[in-house]
Amino acid sequence: MKRKKSKKGLMQDCRGFSLLEVLLGISIFMIGMIGVTALNISSLKSNTFSGNLSEATLIAATKIEELMATDFDDIVDTDGDGTGQDLLPDVVGSDNDGDGIDDDGGNFGLDDIGYDDDPTTNADADYNEGPLGKNGIYTVYWNVAESEPITVTPSRTKIINVIVEWHIKDEPRRISMDVIRMKEE
């Protein structure tokens, strides 16, 4: 606003902002706020995903520690799809030649998820536990491959794969951790 001097002192000019200037200023401000809002939403989604991933990692690490503290002979391949010998011929996952590679083209059943307590179902995990976590959205599966990566009789090594699965908006998310367990004598 401009001020004019007069003989009687300072007088204010009555000119202000036009309606067009005000609308333009508000429009620029709103465009900036839309960008900030989009950034906040993206940040919130990333923080939620990071929190879920951290919790799933903690659950998997806890299960591995629990399995490492369990007696070696108590951790078994319940469905026979991860054995050094083909104990169940109709079930995939065997290493009959001892080369450390699944002769049936799989991964000794280490990637199996789901569980229906039926040992003849090929795609089931050896064990499961859930729901877990602060929101009860996590399910833990673990699979055992006996006599792997070294095939000897009696079994002295096992690979244990722990898979933690959770769903966000009906979309599955998973992490997995492997550990090789050796029998202590």
C-alpha positions as CSV (number, residue, x, y, z in Angstrom):
1,M,0.0,0.0,0.0
2,K,1.3,3.4,-0.9
3,R,1.3,6.4,1.4
4,K,1.0,9.9,0.3
5,K,2.1,12.9,2.2
6,S,-0.2,15.7,2.6
7,K,-0.1,19.0,4.4
8,K,-2.0,17.4,7.3
9,G,0.3,14.4,7.7
10,L,0.3,10.9,6.4
11,M,-2.8,9.7,4.5
12,Q,-3.3,6.2,3.4
13,D,-4.2,5.3,-0.1
14,C,-7.3,3.1,-0.2
15,R,-6.0,0.8,-3.0
16,G,-5.7,-2.9,-2.0
17,F,-5.3,-6.2,-3.6
18,S,-7.6,-7.0,-6.5
19,L,-9.8,-10.2,-6.5
20,L,-7.6,-11.7,-9.3
21,E,-4.4,-11.2,-7.2
22,V,-6.0,-12.9,-4.2
23,L,-7.3,-15.9,-6.3
24,L,-3.9,-16.3,-8.0
25,G,-2.1,-16.3,-4.6
26,I,-4.5,-18.9,-3.2
27,S,-4.1,-21.1,-6.3
28,I,-0.3,-21.1,-6.0
29,F,-0.6,-21.9,-2.3
30,M,-3.0,-24.8,-2.9
31,I,-0.8,-26.3,-5.6
32,G,2.1,-26.3,-3.1
33,M,-0.1,-27.9,-0.5
34,I,-1.2,-30.7,-2.8
35,G,2.5,-31.5,-3.3
36,V,3.2,-31.5,0.4
37,T,0.1,-33.8,1.0
38,A,1.2,-36.3,-1.6
39,L,4.7,-36.3,0.0
40,N,3.2,-37.0,3.4
41,I,1.0,-39.8,2.1
42,S,4.0,-41.4,0.4
43,S,6.1,-41.1,3.6
44,L,3.3,-42.7,5.6
45,K,3.1,-45.7,3.3
46,S,6.9,-46.1,3.4
47,N,7.0,-45.9,7.2
48,T,4.2,-48.5,7.4
49,F,6.0,-50.9,5.0
50,S,9.3,-50.4,6.9
51,G,7.6,-51.1,10.2
52,N,6.0,-54.3,8.9
53,L,9.2,-55.5,7.3
54,S,11.2,-54.9,10.5
55,E,8.6,-56.7,12.6
56,A,8.6,-59.7,10.1
57,T,12.4,-59.8,10.2
58,L,12.3,-59.8,14.0
59,I,9.8,-62.7,14.0
60,A,11.9,-64.7,11.6
61,A,15.1,-64.2,13.5
62,T,13.3,-65.1,16.8
63,K,12.0,-68.4,15.2
64,I,15.5,-69.2,13.9
65,E,17.0,-68.7,17.4
66,E,14.3,-70.9,18.8
67,L,15.0,-73.6,16.2
68,M,18.7,-73.4,16.8
69,A,18.1,-74.0,20.5
70,T,15.9,-77.0,19.8
71,D,17.4,-80.5,19.9
72,F,18.8,-81.5,16.4
73,D,16.7,-84.7,16.2
74,D,13.4,-82.8,17.1
75,I,13.6,-80.7,13.9
76,V,12.4,-83.0,11.1
77,D,11.1,-82.8,7.6
78,T,7.5,-83.8,8.2
79,D,6.4,-84.2,4.6
80,G,9.5,-85.8,3.2
81,D,10.1,-83.3,0.4
82,G,13.5,-82.2,1.7
83,T,15.4,-85.4,2.4
84,G,18.8,-86.6,1.3
85,Q,17.2,-89.8,0.1
86,D,13.8,-90.2,-1.6
87,L,11.9,-91.6,1.4
88,L,8.5,-90.8,-0.2
89,P,8.9,-91.4,-3.9
90,D,5.6,-89.6,-4.8
91,V,6.8,-86.5,-3.0
92,V,9.3,-84.1,-4.7
93,G,12.5,-83.1,-3.1
94,S,15.3,-85.6,-3.1
95,D,19.0,-85.7,-3.6
96,N,19.8,-89.4,-4.4
97,D,23.2,-88.7,-6.0
98,G,24.4,-86.5,-3.1
99,D,25.4,-83.5,-5.2
100,G,23.5,-81.0,-3.2
101,I,21.0,-80.3,-6.0
102,D,17.4,-81.4,-5.7
103,D,17.0,-84.2,-8.3
104,D,13.3,-83.2,-8.8
105,G,14.2,-79.7,-9.9
106,G,12.9,-77.9,-6.7
107,N,14.5,-76.5,-3.6
108,F,13.9,-79.5,-1.3
109,G,10.6,-78.0,-0.3
110,L,12.3,-75.1,1.5
111,D,10.0,-72.6,-0.2
112,D,6.7,-74.3,0.7
113,I,4.1,-72.1,2.3
114,G,0.6,-73.0,3.5
115,Y,-0.3,-75.7,5.9
116,D,-3.2,-78.2,6.1
117,D,-1.6,-80.8,8.4
118,D,-1.7,-83.4,5.6
119,P,1.8,-85.0,5.0
120,T,1.0,-86.1,1.5
121,T,0.3,-82.5,0.2
122,N,3.4,-81.4,-1.7
123,A,3.2,-77.6,-1.3
124,D,2.7,-77.4,2.4
125,A,5.3,-76.1,4.8
126,D,6.7,-78.6,7.4
127,Y,5.4,-76.4,10.2
128,N,3.5,-73.2,10.7
129,E,2.6,-70.7,13.5
130,G,0.4,-67.7,13.6
131,P,-1.1,-65.2,13.7
132,L,1.8,-63.3,15.2
133,G,2.9,-59.7,15.7
134,K,1.4,-56.7,17.2
135,N,-1.5,-56.6,14.7
136,G,-1.7,-60.4,14.3
137,I,-1.0,-60.2,10.5
138,Y,2.0,-62.5,10.3
139,T,2.2,-66.2,9.7
140,V,5.4,-68.1,10.1
141,Y,6.2,-71.2,8.0
142,W,9.4,-73.2,8.4
143,N,10.7,-76.0,6.3
144,V,13.5,-78.5,6.8
145,A,15.8,-80.2,4.3
146,E,17.5,-83.1,6.0
147,S,21.0,-84.3,5.1
148,E,21.6,-81.1,3.1
149,P,23.8,-79.5,1.9
150,I,25.9,-82.5,2.7
151,T,24.3,-85.9,2.1
152,V,25.6,-88.4,4.7
153,T,24.0,-91.2,6.7
154,P,23.1,-90.7,9.5
155,S,21.9,-87.1,8.9
156,R,24.4,-84.6,10.4
157,T,23.2,-81.4,8.7
158,K,19.9,-79.7,8.0
159,I,18.9,-76.6,6.2
160,I,16.1,-74.7,7.9
161,N,14.2,-72.0,6.0
162,V,11.9,-69.7,7.9
163,I,9.3,-67.7,5.9
164,V,7.2,-64.9,7.4
165,E,4.2,-63.9,5.4
166,W,1.7,-61.1,5.8
167,H,-0.9,-59.4,3.6
168,I,-1.5,-55.7,2.9
169,K,-4.7,-55.1,1.0
170,D,-4.9,-58.7,0.0
171,E,-1.4,-58.6,-1.5
172,P,1.0,-61.1,0.0
173,R,4.4,-60.0,1.3
174,R,7.1,-62.4,2.4
175,I,10.6,-62.6,3.8
176,S,12.6,-65.7,4.3
177,M,15.8,-66.6,6.2
178,D,17.9,-69.8,5.9
179,V,20.2,-71.4,8.3
180,I,22.3,-74.5,8.2
181,R,22.1,-76.6,11.3
182,M,24.9,-79.1,12.1
183,K,24.5,-81.9,14.6
184,E,26.8,-81.5,17.6
185,E,28.4,-84.6,19.1
